[in-house]
Amino acid sequence: MRKIFLKYGDILCVIGLLLVFTVVYCTGIYTTPFQVNTDEITIMIVMKKLIADGVNLFGLSYYFGFPSFIFIALGKIALWLGGIDLYHVRLVHSLFGVGIVVASYSFFRISFTKFQAVLLAMLLGFNHSLFAISRMAMRDN
C-alpha cells in the first residue's frame, strides 16, 4: 500500500484550487442564475419555520417529509453568515461546491499525480451541473 504524506506542493495546490473556485462560485451569486426557482423560496421558508419551532433534528420536516437535519443545519449556517435569505442560502451552497472541489483533489491525489489530480479537480469544478446546482438555494446539494 502506498503511503501518503502531506507535502508543501499539495498544500499549494489546495490553496490554489480554493482561491480559484471561491472566486468562480461566489461572485455574482445573487444575480446568477437569473431565475429564482420556487423551491428555493419554499426551502428558505421551511428552514426558518423549523429553526423557529425547535423541532427534533432527526424528525421529519414539513417539506415532503424529508429529514429536518439538513434544513436546520444549512439554515443555521446561513443565519451565522447573515440571515436566511436568497443571497446567504445560495452562498452556503456555493461554499459547499467549493468544498467538493477541494475535497475531490485529495481523493484524486490518492490515485494520481499532483498535476493529474489538479486537472481532474478543475474538470469537476468547471462542470456545469455542479456549478449550477451549487449556486441555487436547494436542499439537495
C-alpha positions in Angstrom: 0.0 0.0 0.0 1.3 3.4 -0.9 1.9 5.8 2.0 0.5 9.3 1.5 2.3 12.3 3.0 1.1 15.8 3.1 3.7 17.8 1.1 4.2 21.5 0.5 3.2 21.2 -3.1 -0.1 19.6 -2.2 -0.9 22.4 0.2 -0.2 25.0 -2.5 -2.5 23.1 -4.9 -5.3 23.0 -2.3 -4.9 26.8 -1.6 -4.8 27.5 -5.4 -8.0 25.5 -6.0 -9.6 27.1 -3.0 -8.8 30.6 -4.3 -9.8 30.0 -7.9 -13.1 28.3 -7.2 -14.1 30.6 -4.4 -14.0 33.4 -7.0 -15.8 31.3 -9.6 -18.5 30.0 -7.4 -19.1 33.1 -5.1 -19.1 36.0 -7.5 -22.4 37.3 -8.8 -24.3 34.8 -6.7 -27.3 36.9 -6.1 -27.9 37.5 -9.8 -26.8 34.3 -11.4 -28.9 32.2 -12.0 -31.3 34.9 -13.0 -34.4 33.0 -12.4 -35.4 32.1 -8.8 -36.7 28.6 -8.5 -39.9 28.4 -6.5 -38.4 25.6 -4.4 -35.7 28.0 -3.3 -38.3 30.2 -1.6 -40.1 27.2 -0.2 -36.9 25.7 1.2 -36.0 29.1 2.9 -39.4 29.2 4.5 -39.1 25.6 5.8 -35.6 26.5 7.2 -37.0 29.5 9.1 -40.0 27.5 10.4 -38.0 24.5 11.5 -35.5 26.7 13.3 -38.2 28.8 15.0 -40.3 25.7 16.0 -37.3 23.9 17.6 -38.2 20.6 16.1 -36.4 17.3 16.5 -33.2 17.2 14.4 -33.8 13.6 13.4 -37.5 14.0 12.8 -39.4 14.7 9.6 -39.7 18.2 8.1 -42.7 20.0 6.6 -41.2 19.6 3.2 -42.4 16.3 1.8 -41.4 14.5 4.9 -37.6 14.9 4.3 -35.4 14.7 7.4 -35.2 18.0 9.3 -31.5 18.0 10.0 -30.3 19.2 6.6 -32.7 22.2 6.6 -31.8 23.1 10.2 -28.0 22.7 9.6 -28.0 24.8 6.4 -30.4 27.3 7.9 -28.1 27.8 11.0 -25.1 28.2 8.7 -27.0 30.8 6.7 -28.0 32.6 9.9 -24.4 32.6 11.0 -23.4 34.2 7.7 -26.1 36.9 7.8 -29.6 35.5 7.6 -31.9 33.2 5.8 -32.4 35.0 2.5 -31.7 34.2 -1.1 -28.1 35.5 -1.1 -26.9 33.8 2.1 -28.5 30.4 1.4 -27.0 30.5 -2.1 -23.7 31.4 -0.6 -23.8 28.4 1.8 -24.4 26.1 -1.2 -21.7 27.7 -3.3 -19.2 27.2 -0.4 -20.2 23.6 -0.3 -19.5 23.4 -4.0 -16.0 24.8 -3.4 -15.5 22.3 -0.6 -16.5 19.5 -3.0 -13.8 20.6 -5.5 -11.1 20.9 -2.8 -12.1 17.5 -1.3 -12.0 15.9 -4.7 -8.4 16.9 -5.1 -7.5 15.0 -2.0 -9.3 11.9 -3.3 -7.8 12.2 -6.8 -4.4 12.6 -5.2 -4.6 9.2 -3.7 -4.5 7.5 -7.2 -3.0 10.2 -9.5 0.0 12.5 -9.7 -0.3 16.1 -8.4 -0.8 17.5 -11.9 -3.5 15.0 -12.8 -5.3 15.5 -9.5 -5.4 19.3 -10.1 -6.7 18.8 -13.6 -9.4 16.4 -12.5 -10.5 18.6 -9.6 -10.7 21.6 -12.1 -12.7 19.4 -14.5 -15.1 18.7 -11.7 -15.2 22.3 -10.6 -16.0 23.7 -14.0 -18.6 21.0 -14.6 -21.8 22.9 -15.4 -24.0 20.6 -13.3 -22.0 21.1 -10.1 -21.7 24.8 -10.8 -25.4 25.3 -11.4 -26.6 23.2 -8.5 -24.1 24.9 -6.1 -25.5 28.3 -7.0 -29.1 27.5 -6.1 -30.6 27.5 -2.7 -31.8 23.9 -2.9 -31.7 21.2 -0.2 -30.1 18.5 -2.3 -26.6 19.7 -2.8 
